[in-house]
Amino acid sequence: MKKSTLLDASLIAQLDHLELVVRRLFSGRTQGEKRSKRRGTGSEFADYRDYSQGDDLRHIDWNVYGRLDRLFLKLFHVEEDLRLSIFVDSSLSMSHGDPSKLLYAKRLAAAMAYIALANLDRVTIEAANGSGFERLPPTRGKQQVWRLLEFVDAIEAQGTTDLHEGLKQFSLRNDTPGMKVVISDFLDKKGYPGALKWLLKGGNEVVVVQVLSPQEVKPPIVGDLSLEDCEDGQLTEVSITAGLLKRYEANLKGLVGGLREYCRTRGLANFFVQSSHPIEQVILNSMRRTGVVR
């Protein structure tokens, strides 16, 4: 594979040994390439269960019925493909930080997409902001990795944050159940509950990644400042004091903790990262430990 500015050879070698995990059931439409733990009527025998009225009579094991005088239905492993859909917040606020939050989001999206493509899963990625969206249509197969990396590498920050409309449209365009990943700083004045609700329909395994820069976590500023909102241009005159920094830290903890609690009570996987954190640490440690990858 060609060299990539998003994934280096060392990381790729580690990603090659991983696969994404969807614990909820969903309907795969591609047969014969990936084996699922889901049981249905495929080609490889898995188990028996008692017959229930309305079951397909063709799957009754009549030999067992002859011996036990009871109706049992044969179950088989079915083959299904996983659908990975990734939403990257590409609003202007994501361009801030050193390293920038958007660069981190792009690297994480590329890494998760690589895992999926290497395992013959279907992948689509969308970058969205208040000004519009860019979309890589569903793609599949390791031969599509470079096309995907080129798409992700070209994503640029622009426009305002509108997670509600962005995730609404993202959900409508990617309505096949599977794994949905949202990567954002979640610095939306309208909040996140109304946005994330679009991903709560049945069959989705939702992964929420909040990315903040080290400078946002520990602001290195003091004195009198005129702060401009990078998205709407609103100016605010402030005097940075120890008391103000404490209130800022409390509000930040409220945002991060509130999002974590929202996800926990709704069964969504949640990760908080700083843009300086190694991608390997998030995927190989945090996501593996919580069962998003294995």
C-alpha positions in Angstrom: 0.0 0.0 0.0 1.1 3.6 -0.6 2.3 5.7 2.2 -0.3 7.6 4.1 -0.1 10.7 6.2 -3.0 9.4 8.4 -1.8 5.8 9.0 1.8 4.7 9.3 3.1 1.2 8.7 3.5 0.4 12.3 -0.2 1.2 13.1 -1.4 -0.6 10.0 0.4 -3.8 11.1 -1.4 -3.7 14.4 -4.8 -2.9 12.8 -4.5 -5.9 10.6 -5.1 -8.2 13.6 -8.3 -6.5 14.7 -12.0 -6.7 13.8 -15.0 -4.5 14.8 -17.6 -6.0 17.1 -21.3 -5.5 16.9 -23.1 -7.1 19.8 -26.6 -6.3 18.6 -28.3 -8.3 15.9 -28.6 -6.8 12.5 -29.6 -8.1 9.0 -26.7 -8.8 6.8 -27.4 -9.0 3.1 -24.1 -10.5 1.8 -23.7 -14.2 2.2 -20.6 -16.4 2.3 -17.7 -14.0 3.2 -17.8 -13.4 6.9 -19.1 -15.8 9.5 -21.3 -14.3 12.2 -22.2 -15.7 15.6 -25.8 -15.0 14.8 -27.8 -18.1 14.3 -30.3 -18.5 11.4 -30.7 -20.7 8.4 -27.3 -20.7 6.7 -25.1 -23.6 5.7 -23.2 -24.5 8.9 -25.1 -26.3 11.7 -25.0 -24.5 15.0 -27.6 -25.9 17.4 -31.2 -26.9 18.0 -34.2 -25.2 19.5 -37.8 -26.3 20.2 -40.2 -25.9 17.3 -42.7 -23.0 17.6 -45.9 -22.6 15.6 -45.2 -20.8 12.4 -41.6 -22.0 12.0 -40.5 -23.3 8.7 -41.2 -27.0 8.6 -38.3 -27.5 6.2 -35.9 -26.9 9.1 -37.3 -29.6 11.4 -34.9 -32.4 12.2 -37.2 -35.4 11.5 -34.6 -37.9 12.6 -34.6 -36.4 16.0 -38.4 -36.4 16.0 -38.4 -40.1 15.2 -36.2 -40.8 18.2 -37.6 -38.4 20.8 -41.1 -37.8 19.5 -40.5 -34.0 19.8 -40.1 -31.3 17.2 -36.7 -29.6 17.1 -35.7 -26.9 14.7 -32.1 -27.0 13.3 -30.2 -23.7 13.6 -27.3 -22.7 11.4 -24.6 -20.0 11.4 -25.4 -17.3 8.9 -23.0 -15.1 7.0 -23.5 -11.4 7.2 -21.4 -8.2 6.6 -21.0 -5.5 9.1 -21.9 -1.9 8.1 -19.6 0.7 9.5 -20.8 4.3 9.2 -18.5 7.1 10.5 -19.6 10.7 11.1 -16.7 13.2 11.4 -17.5 16.7 12.7 -15.7 19.0 10.3 -16.9 22.4 11.7 -14.4 25.2 12.2 -14.1 24.5 16.0 -12.5 21.1 15.0 -9.5 22.9 13.4 -8.3 24.2 16.8 -5.7 22.6 19.0 -2.1 21.4 18.6 -2.4 18.8 17.2 -5.7 19.8 15.7 -8.9 18.0 16.7 -9.8 17.5 13.1 -6.5 15.8 12.3 -7.0 13.4 15.2 -10.6 12.7 14.1 -9.5 12.0 10.6 -6.7 9.6 11.8 -9.2 7.8 14.1 -11.8 7.5 11.3 -9.2 6.2 8.9 -8.0 3.6 11.4 -11.5 2.2 12.2 -12.4 2.2 8.5 -9.2 0.3 7.7 -10.1 -2.4 10.2 -13.5 -2.7 8.6 -12.2 -2.9 5.0 -9.5 -5.4 6.0 -12.4 -7.7 7.3 -14.6 -7.2 4.2 -17.1 -5.0 6.1 -18.9 -2.2 4.3 -17.7 1.4 5.2 -19.0 4.8 4.6 -17.6 8.1 6.0 -19.3 11.5 6.1 -17.8 14.8 7.1 -20.4 17.3 8.0 -20.8 20.9 9.3 -23.4 23.6 9.2 -22.4 24.4 5.6 -23.0 20.9 4.2 -21.4 17.5 4.0 -19.0 15.3 2.1 -19.6 11.6 1.7 -17.7 8.6 0.7 -20.3 6.1 -0.6 -20.4 2.6 0.9 -17.3 0.8 -0.1 -15.8 -2.6 0.6 -12.6 -4.6 0.4 -9.0 -3.9 1.3 -8.3 -2.7 -2.3 -10.4 0.4 -1.5 -8.2 1.5 1.4 -6.2 4.1 -0.6 -9.4 5.6 -2.0 -10.8 5.9 1.5 -7.6 7.5 2.8 -7.6 10.1 0.0 -11.1 11.0 0.9 -10.4 11.4 4.6 -7.2 13.3 4.0 -9.0 15.9 1.9 -11.5 16.7 4.7 -11.2 20.4 5.8 -12.8 22.3 8.6 -15.4 24.9 7.6 -18.7 26.3 8.7 -20.6 26.1 12.0 -21.4 23.2 14.2 -24.9 21.7 13.7 -24.8 18.2 15.2 -28.6 17.9 15.3 -29.1 18.4 11.5 -25.9 16.6 10.7 -26.6 13.5 12.6 -30.3 13.5 11.5 -29.3 13.4 7.8 -26.4 11.0 8.6 -28.9 8.6 10.2 -31.4 8.9 7.4 -28.7 8.2 4.7 -27.3 5.3 6.7 -30.4 3.5 7.9 -29.0 0.0 7.7 -28.3 -1.3 11.2 -24.7 -1.7 12.1 -21.9 0.2 13.8 -22.3 4.0 13.8 -19.3 6.1 15.0 -19.5 9.8 15.8 -16.3 11.8 16.2 -16.7 15.4 17.4 -15.7 17.9 20.1 -19.4 18.3 20.9 -19.0 22.0 21.3 -22.4 22.7 19.9 -24.4 25.5 21.6 -27.6 23.5 21.0 -26.3 20.5 22.9 -26.0 16.9 22.0 -29.1 15.0 23.2 -31.3 16.1 20.3 -28.5 15.1 17.9 -27.6 11.7 19.3 -31.2 10.6 19.6 -31.2 9.9 15.8 -28.8 7.0 16.3 -30.8 5.3 19.1 -33.0 3.2 16.8 -32.8 -0.5 17.2 -29.9 -2.6 15.7 -27.2 0.1 15.9 -24.0 -0.3 17.9 -23.1 3.4 18.5 -19.6 4.6 19.4 -19.3 8.2 20.5 -15.8 9.8 20.6 -15.3 13.2 22.1 -12.1 14.9 21.0 -10.7 18.0 22.8 -7.3 19.6 22.4 -4.9 19.8 25.4 -5.2 23.6 25.2 -9.0 23.3 25.8 -8.5 20.9 28.7 -5.9 23.1 30.4 -6.1 26.7 28.8 -2.7 28.3 28.9 -4.1 31.9 29.1 -4.2 34.7 31.7 -5.1 38.4 31.7 -7.7 40.5 29.8 -8.7 39.1 26.4 -11.1 39.6 23.6 -12.3 36.1 22.6 -13.9 35.5 19.2 -16.1 32.5 18.4 -14.4 30.9 15.4 -17.8 29.8 14.0 -20.2 32.7 14.4 -17.7 35.6 15.0 -19.3 36.6 18.3 -16.8 38.6 20.5 -16.6 38.3 24.3 -14.5 40.5 26.5 -13.1 38.5 29.5 -10.5 38.8 32.2 -8.9 35.4 32.8 -8.6 34.9 36.5 -8.1 31.9 38.7 -11.8 31.9 39.6 -12.8 32.0 36.0 -10.5 29.1 35.1 -12.1 27.1 37.9 -15.6 27.8 36.5 -14.3 26.9 33.0 -12.9 23.6 34.3 -16.2 22.8 36.1 -18.2 23.5 32.9 -15.8 21.4 30.9 -16.2 18.5 33.4 -19.9 18.9 33.1 -19.9 18.6 29.4 -17.6 15.6 29.3 -19.3 13.9 32.3 -22.8 14.7 31.0 -22.0 13.1 27.6 -20.5 10.1 29.3 -23.6 9.6 31.5 -25.9 10.2 28.5 -24.1 7.4 26.6 -23.9 5.1 29.6 -27.6 5.2 30.3 -28.4 4.5 26.7 -25.9 1.7 26.0 -23.6 3.8 23.8 -19.9 3.3 23.8 -18.2 6.6 24.8 -14.6 7.6 24.7 -13.0 11.0 25.7 -9.6 11.7 24.1 -7.3 14.6 23.8 -5.9 15.3 20.3 -2.4 14.6 21.7 -3.3 11.0 22.7 -1.8 8.2 20.5 -4.4 6.6 18.2 -2.9 3.2 19.2 -3.8 3.9 22.8 -7.4 4.5 22.0 -8.0 1.6 19.7 -5.7 -1.1 21.1 -6.4 -0.3 24.7 -9.7 1.6 25.3 -11.7 0.2 22.5 -10.4 -3.3 22.9 -11.1 -3.2 26.6 -14.7 -2.1 26.1 -15.4 -4.6 23.3 -15.7 -2.2 20.3 -12.8 -4.1 18.7 -11.2 -7.5 19.3 
